[in-house]
Amino acid sequence: MSGLCKKILPLLALVLAILLCACDTAPADPTDGTTTSPTTEATTEPTTEPTTEPTTEPETEPTTEPPVVFNQRDYLTMLEGISVSTWTLEDETVYIRTEDFLATAGIEADELPETETVMDSDGLEYLPLYPVVEALGYPVWEDVDFSTTYITPSAAPFEIPANVQVPVLMYHAVGDDLWGSDELFVSTTDMEAQLQYLVENGYDPIWFSDLKDIEQYDKPVILTFDDGYDDNYTILLPLLQKYNVKVTVFVLAGLLDQPHKMSWGQVKEMSQSGLVSIQSHGMYHPKMADLSEEELIFEMGDSKNSITRMSGKIPYVFCYPSGSYSDLSLEVTARYYDFGLKMNGNMYCTGDNPYLVNRYYVSRYTSLSTFISFIAGAGVPAG
């Protein structure tokens, strides 16, 4: 190799080294086809199920029935002699407030029959009147002429426990103004002495409607007064109030407001006293044994309607005037009443024929000792 070659070769090597270094440090040409991007992780959204809201029903107010609208009834309703308000709905069903019915009829809520009640907008409960009354067996009289309904729970038929002795005493007038037959007038002094004896010796003066609970009384006795004399109001009633004694008064419906007889107003007041049960003695005091069926219907049926209007209560006991009766009169009596009373006799015993009830006659000449003998067997089992 020549000397020139030896000098050129090192120089070429140096130039080649410089070029190689320059290539290593030069920026990449974006146009050279090589793409360099920042090394970043690819952003990926997390895989999730499509978000859906749970399906909900639109909120609505609770569905409630509109409050019933009652119309007060024009018909007057007398329940056990007390005026009570009744109401109707569009279907003309007659309703009564439950609390009024229970208080006036004198029963507890558990004694009511099952029935569909109605509530008003104030939350008060109402009973359908007629279905309840029918289920309980209460007698009803629709007095169309006077637009009044009479319902009398105490007049409902009932079973009487048998074989209990119950003295039934028959009186008439009370006082010392002897304008008629003397024997009919028990003196005021004797009447008070008899009432006082009953109270002080544990006797229980009751009404006929109390016979259904006869076993609750130790010494039951029934005091009855015939004809409806005005002294029953002026003299007897104050004595009854003084001693808190219950009696039954049989009025002649056609003779009220007549001389020596009570007025309609007095009869009503006695009935409302809580001590007097007003019952029927007929219209004009004829002998029942002498009457035809039509006449009996008048005496018994018309007197029943008249007394109901006067007292507000349907009567259920009939007293035969003068103690006169026949088979026909007994049959007609049973159409209208639950009991029929004779004028006299001896001790009445429960279980006896209810249309032939015996009574003891107490006159002006009955001594206290005789009176005591009449009532001595009260509450004692018969036989």
C-alpha positions in Angstrom: 0.0 0.0 0.0 1.2 3.3 -0.9 1.9 6.0 1.5 -1.0 8.1 0.2 -3.4 5.4 1.0 -2.1 5.0 4.6 -2.8 8.7 5.1 -6.4 8.7 3.7 -7.7 5.6 5.5 -7.6 7.1 9.0 -9.2 10.2 7.8 -12.1 8.3 6.3 -12.6 6.4 9.5 -12.9 9.6 11.5 -15.4 11.0 9.1 -17.5 7.8 9.2 -17.5 7.9 13.0 -18.7 11.5 13.1 -21.6 10.6 10.8 -22.7 7.6 12.8 -22.9 9.8 16.0 -25.0 12.4 14.2 -27.5 9.7 13.1 -28.0 8.5 16.6 -28.9 11.9 18.0 -31.0 13.4 15.3 -34.8 13.8 15.9 -37.0 11.4 14.0 -38.5 12.7 10.9 -42.2 12.6 11.1 -42.4 12.0 7.5 -40.2 8.9 7.5 -43.3 6.7 7.9 -42.5 5.8 11.5 -45.2 7.1 14.0 -44.1 7.6 17.5 -46.8 8.4 20.0 -46.7 9.0 23.7 -46.9 5.7 25.4 -50.2 6.1 27.2 -52.7 3.5 28.4 -55.8 3.3 26.2 -58.7 4.8 28.2 -61.4 2.2 28.5 -64.7 2.7 30.3 -65.5 0.0 32.8 -68.0 -2.4 31.4 -71.4 -1.8 33.1 -74.9 -2.9 32.6 -77.2 -0.3 31.2 -78.5 1.8 34.0 -82.3 1.5 34.3 -84.5 3.0 37.1 -86.8 0.5 38.7 -90.3 0.7 37.4 -92.6 2.4 40.1 -96.3 3.0 39.9 -97.3 6.6 40.0 -98.2 7.8 43.5 -101.9 8.0 44.0 -104.1 9.0 47.0 -105.8 6.0 48.8 -109.1 5.2 47.3 -111.9 6.1 49.8 -115.6 5.9 49.4 -117.2 9.3 49.6 -119.0 9.9 52.9 -122.7 8.9 52.9 -125.2 11.7 52.9 -128.1 11.2 55.3 -131.4 12.9 55.1 -133.3 13.4 58.3 -136.6 11.6 58.2 -139.9 13.5 58.5 -141.6 10.6 60.1 -141.5 10.7 63.9 -140.0 7.6 65.5 -140.9 6.6 69.1 -138.6 4.0 70.5 -139.8 2.7 73.9 -141.8 6.0 74.3 -138.9 8.2 73.5 -138.6 10.3 70.3 -135.5 9.4 68.4 -134.1 10.8 65.1 -134.0 8.5 62.1 -132.4 9.1 58.7 -132.6 7.8 55.1 -130.2 7.3 52.2 -131.0 7.6 48.5 -132.4 4.0 48.5 -134.9 5.1 51.2 -133.4 2.7 53.8 -134.2 4.0 57.3 -131.2 4.3 59.7 -130.8 5.2 63.3 -127.6 6.0 65.1 -126.3 2.9 66.9 -125.6 4.7 70.1 -129.2 6.1 70.2 -130.7 2.7 69.6 -128.7 1.0 72.3 -129.4 3.7 74.9 -133.1 3.9 74.2 -133.8 0.2 73.7 -131.7 -0.6 76.9 -129.5 -3.3 75.4 -125.8 -3.9 74.9 -123.9 -3.9 71.6 -123.3 -7.6 71.7 -127.1 -8.2 71.7 -127.5 -6.6 68.3 -128.0 -9.0 65.3 -125.3 -9.0 62.6 -126.1 -6.3 60.1 -124.3 -4.0 57.7 -123.8 -0.6 59.3 -123.0 2.7 57.7 -120.6 5.5 58.9 -121.2 9.2 58.3 -118.5 11.8 57.7 -118.0 12.3 61.5 -117.3 8.6 62.1 -120.7 7.9 63.7 -122.2 4.5 63.1 -125.8 3.9 61.9 -128.0 0.8 61.9 -130.6 -0.1 59.4 -133.6 0.3 61.7 -136.2 -2.2 60.4 -134.0 -5.2 59.8 -132.6 -4.8 63.3 -136.0 -4.4 64.9 -137.4 -7.4 63.1 -134.5 -9.6 64.1 -135.0 -8.6 67.8 -138.7 -9.2 67.6 -139.7 -5.7 68.7 -143.4 -4.9 67.8 -143.8 -2.0 65.4 -146.9 0.1 64.5 -146.8 2.5 61.6 -149.3 5.2 62.5 -149.9 6.6 59.0 -152.5 9.1 60.2 -150.0 10.7 62.5 -146.8 10.0 60.5 -145.3 8.2 63.4 -143.5 4.9 63.9 -143.9 3.2 67.3 -141.4 0.6 68.4 -141.7 -0.9 71.8 -138.9 -3.3 72.9 -140.6 -4.0 76.3 -143.7 -5.4 74.4 -141.7 -8.0 72.5 -142.8 -11.6 73.1 -140.7 -13.5 75.6 -140.4 -16.8 77.3 -141.3 -16.9 81.0 -139.6 -19.3 83.4 -142.3 -21.5 84.8 -143.5 -22.4 88.3 -142.8 -19.2 90.1 -145.6 -17.6 92.2 -146.2 -14.0 91.5 -149.0 -12.3 93.4 -151.0 -9.9 91.1 -153.0 -7.3 93.1 -156.1 -5.5 91.7 -156.8 -1.9 92.7 -159.0 0.8 91.3 -159.2 4.2 92.9 -157.0 5.7 95.7 -158.1 8.4 98.1 -160.9 9.5 100.5 -163.2 11.4 98.2 -165.8 8.7 97.9 -167.8 9.8 94.9 -168.7 6.3 93.7 -168.6 2.8 95.1 -166.8 3.0 98.5 -165.1 -0.3 98.2 -163.2 0.7 95.1 -161.3 3.5 97.0 -158.3 2.3 99.0 -157.6 5.1 101.4 -154.5 7.2 101.0 -153.2 6.0 104.4 -153.7 2.3 103.6 -152.2 2.7 100.2 -149.0 4.2 101.7 -148.9 1.6 104.4 -149.0 -1.2 101.8 -146.3 0.4 99.6 -144.1 0.9 102.7 -144.6 -2.7 103.7 -143.5 -3.9 100.3 -140.3 -1.8 100.3 -139.3 -2.5 103.9 -139.8 -6.3 103.5 -137.8 -6.9 100.4 -140.6 -7.2 97.8 -140.0 -6.5 94.2 -142.9 -4.6 92.5 -142.4 -5.4 88.8 -144.2 -5.0 85.4 -145.3 -7.9 83.2 -142.3 -7.3 80.9 -140.1 -8.1 83.9 -141.5 -11.7 84.0 -138.9 -12.8 81.5 -136.2 -12.1 84.2 -138.4 -13.4 87.0 -135.5 -15.5 88.5 -133.7 -12.2 89.3 -136.3 -11.2 91.8 -136.6 -12.7 95.3 -140.2 -11.6 96.0 -141.9 -10.4 92.8 -145.3 -8.8 93.0 -147.4 -7.0 90.4 -149.7 -4.1 91.4 -152.5 -3.3 88.9 -155.0 -0.4 88.9 -158.1 -0.6 86.7 -160.1 2.1 84.9 -157.6 5.0 84.8 -159.1 7.2 87.6 -157.6 10.7 88.0 -156.6 10.0 91.6 -154.1 7.5 90.1 -152.3 10.6 88.9 -153.0 13.1 91.8 -152.6 10.7 94.8 -151.0 7.4 93.7 -148.2 8.8 91.5 -146.6 10.9 94.3 -146.7 7.8 96.6 -145.0 5.7 93.9 -142.3 8.3 93.5 -141.8 8.5 97.3 -141.3 4.7 97.6 -139.9 4.1 94.0 -142.5 1.4 93.3 -143.6 0.2 89.9 -147.3 -0.4 89.0 -149.5 -1.1 85.9 -152.5 1.1 85.1 -155.2 -0.2 82.8 -157.0 2.8 81.2 -160.3 3.0 79.3 -159.1 4.7 76.1 -162.5 6.0 75.1 -163.3 7.6 78.5 -160.1 9.6 79.1 -160.7 13.3 79.7 -164.1 12.4 81.2 -165.1 13.2 84.8 -163.0 11.4 87.4 -160.8 9.9 84.6 -157.2 10.9 83.7 -156.5 13.2 80.8 -154.3 12.2 77.9 -151.6 14.5 79.3 -151.7 12.8 82.7 -151.5 9.3 81.1 -148.5 10.4 79.1 -146.8 11.9 82.2 -147.4 8.7 84.2 -146.0 6.6 81.4 -142.9 8.8 81.2 -142.3 8.6 85.0 -140.5 5.3 84.7 -142.8 3.9 87.4 -146.1 3.3 85.5 -146.8 0.9 82.7 -149.9 2.0 80.8 -152.0 -1.0 79.4 -155.5 -1.5 78.0 -158.8 -2.0 79.7 -160.7 -1.5 76.4 -162.5 1.5 75.1 -165.8 1.8 77.1 -165.8 -1.0 79.7 -168.4 -3.5 78.1 -168.5 -7.1 79.1 -166.3 -9.0 76.7 -168.4 -12.1 76.9 -171.3 -10.3 75.3 -169.5 -8.9 72.3 -169.3 -10.0 68.7 -165.9 -10.4 67.0 -166.2 -7.0 65.3 -167.0 -5.4 68.6 -164.1 -7.2 70.3 -161.7 -6.0 67.6 -162.9 -2.4 68.2 -162.5 -2.6 72.0 -159.1 -4.3 71.8 -157.6 -3.0 68.6 -158.7 0.6 68.8 -157.8 0.9 72.4 -154.4 -0.4 71.6 -153.8 2.2 69.0 -155.2 5.0 71.2 -153.0 4.0 74.1 -150.0 3.8 71.9 -150.6 7.4 70.7 -151.1 8.6 74.3 -148.2 6.9 76.0 -145.8 6.4 73.1 -145.6 2.7 73.8 -147.5 -0.2 72.3 -149.5 -2.0 75.1 -149.2 -5.7 75.4 -151.5 -6.6 78.4 -155.3 -6.5 78.3 -157.6 -6.5 81.4 -161.1 -7.8 80.9 -163.6 -5.3 82.1 -165.6 -6.7 85.0 -163.6 -9.9 84.6 -165.9 -10.9 81.8 -164.5 -13.1 79.0 -165.5 -15.8 76.5 -163.7 -18.3 74.3 -164.0 -15.8 71.4 -162.7 -12.9 73.5 -159.7 -15.0 74.5 -159.0 -15.7 70.9 -159.3 -12.1 69.9 -157.2 -11.0 72.8 -154.4 -13.2 71.6 -154.3 -11.3 68.3 -153.4 -8.1 70.0 -151.9 -8.8 73.4 -149.5 -11.2 75.2 -151.5 -11.3 78.5 -155.1 -11.2 79.6 -156.1 -10.5 83.2 -159.1 -11.7 85.1 -160.8 -9.6 87.7 -160.1 -11.9 90.7 -158.8 -15.3 91.6 -155.9 -16.4 93.7 -152.2 -16.7 93.1 -150.8 -16.3 89.6 -148.1 -18.8 88.8 -145.8 -18.4 85.8 -146.6 -21.1 83.3 -150.3 -20.6 83.8 -152.4 -19.6 80.8 -151.2 -16.0 80.1 -154.7 -15.0 79.0 -156.3 -16.1 82.3 -154.0 -14.4 84.9 -155.4 -14.5 88.4 -155.5 -11.5 90.7 -156.2 -10.7 94.3 -158.8 -7.9 94.9 -157.6 -5.2 97.2 -160.6 -3.0 98.4 -161.1 -0.2 100.9 -161.8 -2.9 103.5 -158.8 -5.0 102.9 -156.7 -5.0 106.1 -152.9 -4.8 106.1 -152.8 -8.4 107.5 -155.0 -9.6 104.6 -152.7 -7.7 102.2 -149.7 -9.4 103.7 -151.4 -12.8 103.3 -151.9 -12.1 99.6 -148.2 -11.5 98.9 -146.7 -14.0 101.3 -146.0 -16.6 98.6 -144.2 -14.2 96.2 -141.2 -15.9 94.5 -141.9 -19.3 96.0 -141.9 -22.3 93.6 -145.4 -23.5 92.8 -146.5 -26.9 94.0 
